[in-house]
Amino acid sequence: MLKIENLHAEIDGKEILRGLNLEVNAGEIHAIMGPNGAGKSTLAYVLGGRPGYEVTQGSVTFNGEDLLAMEPHERAAAGTFLGFQYPVEIPGVSNVQFLREALNSQRKSRGEEPLSGGDFLKLAREKAALLKLDMDMLKRNVNVGFSGGEKKRAEMVQMGILDPKFAVLDETDSGLDIDALKTVGEGINAIMRKPDKAVLLITHYQRLLDYVKPDVVHVLAKGRIVKTGGPELALQLESEGYETVAA
Amino acid sequence: MLDATTYPTRREENWRYSDVDALKSLDLAAINSWREITVPAGETHREIFTFDQADGTDLRRLRVTLGKGAECELFAVSAGSQYARLEVEVTLASKAHFEFGGVTLGGDSTIREFVTRTIHAEPDATSNQTVRAVHWGKGTGNFLGRIDVVRDAQRTDAAQDFKGLLLERGASANAVPQLEIFADDVKCAHGATVGQLDEQARFYMAARGLSPDMARKLLVRAFLADAFAALDDEAEQERLLEQALTVLGDAV
């Protein structure tokens, strides 16, 4: 589904990703762990197409298509989703309005009919319930006045509504208390644990992986994948630390 | 006061950001004519102004006199003409209220402006003015807001809020608040900021599948909405916002 080859990327002329290789197949959940500054968020932003993140070498294909040649909104329409580490507040734009426009933009570019207001609200209500987010929160402005945990749950509600094929979740577990972590983990499973979907979970900690069991765990250090293993690798990292395992 | 026998020049404070050349397409009598509105005690006058002609000069000058407890609500969408100017001079008796909400939008080398003079002539009157300006190309939006509070006009509560949003380098927004306060128990709040579209928000919206045009439209709409928040008719608010946004299609 996603194939990254020899990816080099820089920000302001500083190279962050230095020859990263990664392949994620449909039906798989991969976790990427790594110390601060390893390039985890940079990888997420490069995949999302954030301006300022320049790819200098390598390729990324998504279902055989050149992902890097697409504009950010085209990547979303192609079926990718980026869960933000720091979801952005948008004063004056309600979640409902934002997500309905976003969903219908995606549907339009795929040649599908737009969803009516009623059908959209039904869908939104269902996904909000899944993530135990009060529907009233979705009537409020995007992320404005949301707590850290609410923002992360709202991200997953967005993912549920947009129903992507492939999601990159950048530290979706940060800022969550134990109960919210469980809710978010179960939400990710419900939305993405499917034979035709895949997830790249970026995280510092093992704890989210108790709920969302990864098929493959990678260690990212200094802009490269330095080690790949099964779920046991995450446990080893948790007990021994990055320095020992990634050395 | 303007000398009625000559055209205004940019040397005059009230015309310093104006397109004074464009004014010359009008005759002096037209420039110097003011529409008079008197709102009797206790009554309300609401009016909506739209500036949507394709080109040329569109100048409207209004002199409003509010009786005791009278209210005047003016809302304006200024998104047409090479040079558009709405000028309002309002005099408030005690407990009167003046509400002004206006948006200017424009690209190319258009100039669109609001010039208000709010005279709190008696105690206990209130005024609230909210202006939003969105410009691109070499477009300019101006808000010159003068507030006079006379010596006896105690407990005046006057507020003025301006925000400019520039979509491109080369566009400009000018805010000139001017407060002349001669009473001592007075609240006069004024604020002015000029900024650009939030790049983080744009990327966030793109990451959810919104095209750059659609993302910009939603952000600009949210930005403008404050100007009509005091209009207690939601359908009318929507209509004004949609009307304002139609010209946004010209922006890059």
Interface residues (C-beta under 8 A of the other chain):
Chain A: G48 G49 R50 P51 E71 P72 H73 R75 A76 A77 F81 L82 F84 P87 V88 E89 I90 P91 G92 V93 Q97 F98 L99 E101 A102 L103 S105 Q106 S109 Q158 L162
Chain B: D198 E199 Q200 A201 F203 Y204 M205 A206 A207 R208 G209 L210 S211 P212 M214 A215 L218 L219 R221 A222 F223 A225 D226
